[in-house]
């Protein structure tokens, strides 16, 4: 870094300057105190006093401000020497090379710049210690907040316009450069009885208004091609080497986010462990999740506990991915009775990416309960979905998406309506960190009125 850049520091640091021994002609204590008391960023050198318009330095600073556009208005009054140094820093902080006149200004206000630099160096050192005490140097904090404004028609007494939020904060830490410790904190204010978590459930809707750890697992390599995962709060797909769908790019209805095989890709969450193998185009995974693994009365791998085991094999080509999955779940069922959560399930899903930015996504799944009950509608079921995402539609970063699929597992019953779910959305990239997504959806109900709705979802990533 060039010498003059080392001398230039942030004007905000002036508020931290303590009284120091200095020549009275060089340091105006009252001026510094007045400046320190102000928390506002320097907007115009008309705020200053002490260096006068008749001084060459004042005139040189005026030209400097006009040349670099670093002051909101031309100077029309005097300023202190420290304020002049702050303006000098603002104007030259990012300049690669200075002129002869600018060098004279740096020399003129050198003592003030040096004092400021000493105070800021100490401040930066303190901040470094503060940050090191909070996080590992290999920890990354990221997050997103989603606002959802919308409503539905077709659910009695639940048709008002609502405005809700969902927030997730993620801490990713690596200890070796190849491993990952993930902790995610989530909170939201969707009501568990409202449409967006029940009759028209959204993937983004979180109904727990408290701060909840909804991910807590450790992932690390085992040899060259194997990756192991273990965690107290881990979801099924966290342990799979491949997710066989690119739909949706910006999720809306929850039921259309399971790659068409809703029972095989159940997204069970709890204490779990898994291992995945990846070499060339072949990927294979084995994952285990115990839904009640933190409950001592049920536990892990017990007869009372609900345990899910998933095996997946996938092939990843240059422009396509296809995967087959099998899941067995016991649902914690300890009796020989019909239970919707005690089943075996299979699924096959895939995505094909066209050269024009369109991805075609399709999947189908089959579910067979351990014990059937026609009276309780616990029977063999099939699910499927088809989704299209058109990337950069209308503008770079914008996505148009459409999907159709089963609204619930379809049964082979006489008179059954085979209800479907539809959605269309347009995700608009306002910036690299903000997207706005209007969406319209419809969900058919067996023997009941259809539910239709619309929403505008705004996602902030940070």
C-alpha positions in Angstrom: 0.0 0.0 0.0 1.3 3.5 -0.9 2.4 5.8 1.9 -0.3 8.3 1.5 -3.0 5.6 1.5 -1.6 4.3 4.8 -2.1 7.8 6.2 -5.7 8.1 5.0 -8.3 6.7 7.4 -12.0 6.8 7.9 -13.5 10.2 9.0 -15.8 8.4 11.5 -12.7 7.6 13.6 -12.5 11.2 14.6 -15.1 10.6 17.2 -12.7 8.3 19.0 -9.8 10.7 19.3 -8.8 11.3 22.9 -7.0 14.4 24.1 -3.4 14.2 23.1 -0.4 16.5 23.6 -0.2 18.7 20.6 0.8 22.2 19.6 -2.1 24.6 20.2 -1.7 26.0 16.7 -2.1 22.5 15.2 -5.0 21.2 17.3 -8.3 23.0 17.9 -9.7 21.0 20.9 -13.1 22.6 20.6 -13.3 21.9 16.9 -12.4 18.2 17.4 -15.0 17.9 20.3 -17.7 19.4 18.2 -16.9 17.1 15.3 -16.7 14.1 17.6 -20.1 14.8 19.1 -21.7 14.5 15.7 -22.5 11.0 14.5 -23.3 12.1 11.0 -21.1 11.3 8.0 -19.4 14.3 6.4 -21.7 15.4 3.6 -20.5 18.9 2.9 -17.4 20.9 3.9 -19.6 23.9 4.6 -20.1 22.2 8.1 -16.4 23.0 9.0 -14.6 25.9 10.7 -10.9 26.9 11.2 -9.3 26.6 7.8 -10.4 29.8 6.0 -11.5 30.5 2.4 -8.5 32.7 1.9 -6.0 29.9 2.7 -4.4 28.0 -0.1 -5.3 24.7 1.5 -9.0 25.7 1.6 -8.9 26.5 -2.1 -7.0 23.3 -2.9 -9.6 21.3 -1.0 -12.4 23.0 -2.9 -10.9 21.9 -6.2 -10.2 18.4 -4.8 -13.9 18.0 -3.7 -15.1 19.2 -7.1 -12.7 17.0 -9.0 -13.5 13.8 -7.1 -17.1 14.5 -6.2 -16.5 13.7 -2.6 -18.5 16.5 -0.9 -22.2 17.2 -1.3 -21.7 21.0 -1.8 -19.0 23.5 -2.4 -17.3 25.0 0.7 -18.7 28.3 1.8 -17.2 28.5 5.3 -14.1 27.7 7.4 -13.2 24.3 8.8 -10.9 22.8 11.5 -7.7 21.2 10.6 -9.0 17.8 11.6 -12.1 18.3 9.5 -9.9 19.2 6.6 -7.9 16.1 7.1 -11.1 14.0 7.2 -12.2 15.5 3.9 -8.8 14.8 2.4 -9.1 11.2 3.5 -12.5 10.9 2.0 -11.4 12.3 -1.4 -8.1 10.4 -1.7 -8.9 7.2 0.1 -9.3 5.2 -3.2 -7.1 7.2 -5.5 -4.2 5.2 -7.0 -1.9 8.2 -7.7 -1.9 11.8 -6.4 -1.0 15.1 -8.0 1.6 17.5 -6.8 -1.0 19.7 -5.2 -2.7 16.8 -3.5 0.8 15.7 -2.1 1.2 19.2 -0.6 -2.2 18.8 1.1 -1.1 15.4 2.5 2.1 17.0 3.9 0.2 20.0 5.2 -2.2 17.9 7.3 0.2 15.1 8.0 0.2 15.5 11.8 -3.6 15.3 11.9 -3.7 12.3 9.6 -1.0 10.5 11.6 -2.9 11.0 14.9 -6.1 9.7 13.4 -4.3 6.7 11.9 -2.9 5.7 15.3 -6.3 5.8 16.9 -7.9 3.8 14.1 -5.2 1.2 14.1 -5.9 0.5 17.7 -9.6 0.4 16.9 -9.2 -2.1 14.1 -7.0 -4.3 16.4 -9.8 -4.3 19.0 -12.4 -5.2 16.4 -10.1 -8.1 15.2 -10.0 -9.5 18.8 -13.7 -9.0 19.1 -14.5 -11.0 15.9 -12.0 -13.7 16.8 -13.7 -14.1 20.2 -17.1 -14.6 18.5 -16.4 -16.8 15.5 -13.8 -19.1 14.2 -11.9 -17.6 11.3 -13.3 -20.4 9.1 -17.0 -19.7 10.1 -19.3 -18.1 7.6 -22.6 -16.5 8.6 -25.3 -16.2 6.0 -29.1 -15.8 6.1 -32.3 -15.0 4.4 -35.6 -13.4 5.3 -38.7 -14.0 3.3 -41.8 -11.8 3.4 -45.0 -13.4 2.1 -48.1 -11.4 1.4 -51.1 -13.2 0.1 -54.4 -15.0 0.6 -56.5 -17.9 -0.5 -60.1 -18.6 -1.6 -61.9 -21.8 -0.8 -61.1 -22.3 2.9 -64.0 -21.1 5.1 -63.0 -18.3 7.5 -59.4 -18.3 6.2 -59.7 -16.0 3.2 -58.2 -12.7 4.6 -55.0 -11.1 3.2 -52.0 -11.9 5.5 -48.4 -10.7 5.7 -45.9 -13.2 7.3 -42.2 -13.7 7.5 -39.7 -16.6 7.7 -36.1 -16.0 8.7 -33.1 -18.4 8.5 -29.6 -17.8 9.8 -26.9 -20.3 8.8 -23.4 -20.8 10.4 -21.1 -22.9 8.2 -17.8 -23.8 9.9 -14.9 -25.8 8.4 -12.0 -27.1 10.6 -9.9 -28.8 7.8 -11.1 -27.1 4.7 -12.9 -30.2 3.6 -15.4 -30.7 6.4 -18.6 -28.8 7.3 -20.3 -28.1 10.6 -23.7 -26.6 9.8 -26.0 -24.9 12.3 -29.2 -23.2 11.1 -31.5 -21.0 13.2 -35.0 -20.5 12.0 -38.0 -18.4 13.1 -41.3 -17.4 11.5 -44.8 -16.2 12.3 -47.1 -18.3 10.1 -49.9 -19.7 12.2 -50.1 -23.5 12.2 -53.9 -23.3 11.6 -53.7 -20.8 8.6 -53.9 -21.9 4.9 -50.2 -21.4 4.2 -49.2 -24.1 6.7 -52.2 -26.4 6.1 -54.7 -26.4 3.2 -52.3 -24.6 0.9 -49.0 -25.2 2.7 -46.0 -23.2 1.5 -42.5 -24.6 1.5 -41.2 -21.5 3.1 -43.8 -21.3 5.9 -42.4 -21.7 9.4 -45.0 -21.5 12.3 -42.5 -21.4 15.2 -42.1 -17.8 16.3 -39.3 -18.7 18.7 -35.7 -19.1 17.5 -35.3 -22.8 16.7 -32.2 -24.8 15.6 -33.6 -26.7 12.6 -30.2 -27.9 11.3 -27.2 -29.1 13.3 -25.0 -31.7 11.7 -21.3 -32.4 10.8 -20.2 -33.5 7.3 -16.7 -34.8 6.6 -14.9 -36.9 3.9 -14.0 -40.5 4.4 -11.3 -41.4 1.9 -11.4 -40.1 -1.6 -15.0 -40.7 -2.8 -17.0 -41.1 0.5 -18.7 -38.4 2.6 -20.2 -39.1 6.0 -22.8 -37.0 7.8 -23.9 -37.2 11.4 -26.1 -34.8 13.3 -28.6 -34.2 16.1 -30.9 -32.3 13.7 -30.4 -33.4 10.1 -32.9 -33.8 7.2 -33.0 -36.6 4.8 -31.9 -34.6 1.8 -28.9 -33.2 3.7 -27.3 -36.6 3.4 -28.1 -37.4 -0.2 -25.4 -36.9 -2.8 -27.9 -35.7 -5.4 -31.2 -34.0 -5.4 -32.8 -35.1 -8.7 -34.8 -32.0 -9.6 -34.1 -28.3 -10.4 -37.7 -27.4 -9.7 -38.5 -25.0 -8.2 -35.8 -22.3 -8.4 -38.0 -20.3 -6.0 -40.4 -22.5 -4.0 -44.1 -21.9 -3.5 -46.4 -24.8 -2.7 -44.7 -27.4 -0.5 -46.4 -30.4 -2.2 -44.6 -29.7 -5.5 -41.0 -29.7 -4.0 -40.5 -33.5 -3.5 -39.3 -34.4 -7.0 -42.6 -36.2 -7.6 -41.8 -39.0 -5.1 -43.3 -37.5 -1.9 -43.0 -40.6 0.3 -39.6 -41.7 -0.9 -38.2 -38.2 -0.5 -40.1 -37.6 2.8 -37.6 -35.0 4.1 -37.8 -36.7 7.5 -35.9 -34.6 10.1 -34.3 -35.7 13.4 -31.1 -37.3 14.7 -29.4 -39.1 11.9 -26.4 -40.3 10.0 -25.6 -41.1 6.4 -22.9 -41.8 3.9 -22.6 -40.9 0.2 -20.4 -42.1 -2.6 -19.5 -40.0 -5.6 -17.2 -41.0 -8.5 -17.4 -39.7 -12.0 -21.2 -39.8 -13.0 -22.3 -42.3 -10.3 -23.6 -41.2 -7.0 -25.0 -43.4 -4.2 -26.3 -42.6 -0.7 -27.6 -44.3 2.4 -29.3 -42.2 5.0 -30.9 -42.9 8.4 -33.1 -40.4 10.4 -34.7 -41.0 13.7 -37.6 -38.5 14.1 -37.7 -38.8 17.9 -34.0 -39.3 18.5 -33.8 -36.6 21.2 -36.7 -38.1 23.2 -35.5 -40.6 25.8 -38.9 -42.3 25.9 -38.6 -43.2 22.2 -35.0 -42.9 21.2 -32.9 -44.0 18.3 -33.5 -47.4 16.6 -36.1 -48.5 19.2 -39.4 -50.1 18.6 -41.2 -47.0 19.8 -39.2 -44.6 17.8 -40.0 -43.4 14.3 -37.1 -44.4 12.0 -36.6 -43.7 8.3 -33.9 -45.4 6.1 -33.3 -44.1 2.5 -31.1 -45.5 -0.2 -30.5 -43.6 -3.4 -28.6 -44.3 -6.7 -28.2 -41.4 -9.2 -26.5 -40.8 -12.5 -25.3 -37.2 -13.3 -24.7 -36.5 -16.9 -23.6 -33.3 -18.7 -27.1 -31.9 -19.0 -29.3 -34.4 -17.1 -29.7 -36.2 -13.7 -31.7 -39.2 -13.0 -32.1 -40.9 -9.6 -33.9 -43.8 -8.0 -34.7 -43.9 -4.3 -36.2 -46.3 -1.7 -37.4 -45.4 1.7 -38.7 -47.6 4.5 -40.4 -46.0 7.6 -41.8 -47.6 10.6 -43.6 -44.6 12.0 -43.0 -45.8 15.6 -45.8 -48.3 15.0 -45.6 -51.0 17.7 -48.9 -52.7 16.8 -50.1 -54.7 13.8 -52.6 -52.0 12.9 -52.7 -49.7 9.8 -50.6 -46.6 10.1 -50.0 -44.1 7.4 -46.4 -43.5 8.5 -45.5 -47.2 8.5 -44.7 -47.9 4.8 -42.2 -48.7 2.0 -41.8 -46.2 -0.8 -40.0 -46.0 -4.2 -39.3 -43.1 -6.5 -37.7 -42.2 -9.7 -37.0 -38.6 -10.7 -34.9 -36.6 -13.1 -34.1 -33.3 -14.6 -33.1 -32.5 -18.2 -31.5 -29.1 -19.0 -32.0 -27.7 -22.5 -29.5 -25.4 -24.1 -31.9 -22.4 -24.0 -32.0 -22.2 -20.2 -35.1 -24.4 -19.8 -35.0 -27.3 -17.4 -37.6 -30.1 -17.5 -38.3 -31.9 -14.2 -40.4 -35.0 -13.6 -40.8 -37.6 -11.0 -43.0 -40.4 -9.8 -43.4 -42.3 -6.5 -45.1 -45.3 -5.1 -46.1 -45.9 -1.5 -47.1 -49.2 0.1 -48.3 -49.2 3.7 -47.3 -52.1 6.0 -51.0 -52.6 6.8 -53.9 -51.3 4.8 -57.2 -49.8 6.0 -59.8 -48.9 3.4 -61.9 -47.2 6.0 -59.0 -44.9 7.0 -57.8 -44.4 3.4 -54.5 -46.1 4.3 -53.8 -47.8 0.9 -51.3 -48.0 -1.9 -50.7 -44.5 -3.3 -48.9 -42.9 -6.3 -47.6 -39.4 -6.6 -46.1 -37.5 -9.5 -45.1 -34.0 -10.6 -43.9 -32.2 -13.7 -42.2 -28.8 -13.5 -40.5 -26.4 -15.9 -38.1 -23.6 -15.0 -37.1 -21.1 -17.7 -34.0 -19.3 -16.4 -33.3 -15.6 -17.4 -36.8 -15.2 -18.8 -37.4 -11.6 -19.6 -34.1 -10.4 -17.9 -30.9 -11.9 -16.5 -31.5 -13.5 -13.2 -35.3 -13.8 -13.6 -37.0 -17.3 -13.6 -40.4 -18.3 -14.9 -41.7 -21.6 -13.3 -44.7 -23.8 -13.8 -45.6 -27.1 -12.2 -48.5 -29.6 -12.0 -48.6 -32.6 -9.7 -50.6 -34.7 -7.3 -52.1 -32.7 -4.4 -51.9 -35.9 -2.3 -51.2 -39.5 -2.8 -53.6 -40.9 -5.4 -55.5 -44.1 -4.4 -57.2 -46.6 -6.7 -60.7 -46.0 -5.2 -64.0 -45.8 -7.0 -65.2 -42.2 -7.1 -61.9 -40.8 -6.0 -61.2 -37.4 -7.6 -57.4 -37.7 -8.0 -56.8 -34.1 -6.9 -54.0 -32.1 -8.5 -52.0 -29.0 -7.6 -50.9 -26.3 -10.0 -48.7 -23.3 -9.6 -47.0 -20.6 -11.7 -44.4 -18.1 -10.5 -42.1 -15.5 -11.8 -39.0 -14.8 -9.8 -37.5 -11.3 -10.4 -34.0 -10.5 -9.3 -34.1 -6.9 -8.0 -30.5 -7.2 -7.1 -28.0 -10.0 -6.3 -29.5 -10.2 -2.8 -33.2 -9.4 -3.3 -35.8 -11.3 -5.3 -39.5 -10.6 -5.7 -41.7 -13.6 -6.7 -45.4 -13.2 -7.5 -47.2 -16.5 -7.8 -50.7 -18.0 -8.4 -51.7 -21.5 -7.4 -54.7 -23.9 -7.3 -55.2 -27.1 -5.2 -57.9 -29.5 -5.9 -59.6 -31.2 -3.0 -61.3 -34.6 -3.1 -65.0 -34.1 -2.5 -64.5 -30.4 -1.5 -64.1 -27.0 -3.0 -60.8 -26.2 -4.8 -58.4 -23.8 -3.0 -57.0 -21.1 -5.1 -54.6 -18.3 -4.0 -52.0 -15.8 -4.9 -49.0 -14.3 -3.1 -46.0 -12.0 -3.5 -42.9 -13.4 -1.9 -39.9 -11.1 -1.3 -36.6 -12.8 -0.3 -33.6 -10.9 1.2 -30.3 -12.8 1.2 -27.4 -11.6 3.3 
